[in-house]
Amino acid sequence: MTLEQLLKDFSIAVLPGQKLTISQGDIVRINVGFNYRGPAISCTLRCSIGQRRLGVFDEIAYRQTIITLPESFDFLAYTAFADVDTSSIEPGTNYDMEAKIQEYPETLVGIDNVIDIRGAAEFQGFAITGYEKT
């Protein structure tokens, strides 16, 4: 069994800006942190993976999740996440990600060139190399 097979069911986290290499179909958890003050609200966190070309983000896969924030008169720190399925993304390098609270476009943030996606398992030179009576 290879190290990759052993680690398949474990999460591998990287810091923002570092590259994450995954297999097509893996789930990427995009974590966000923010400070909030204001009335109690429920809002939609949208996290996506895609490619930025000529300054335009081409979203390929995304996940939305509802987050609920209580009323606060002071800024309080929060974290949230969305798990993005990469099954629909073609194998390749230098994919980008974005996150935002859907109802508040000013929250849009992105990181470029942080995900590489490997394709399905491939074999070469597979052949019968012998046979014998045991």
Secondary structure, DSSP 8 states (H G I E B T S, - for coil): --HHHHHTTS-----TTS-EEEETT-EEEEEEEEEEEES-EEEEEEEEEEEEETTEEEEEEEEEEEEEE--EEEEEEEEEEEEEE-TTS-SEEEEEEEEEETTEEEEEEEEEEEEEEE-S----S---------
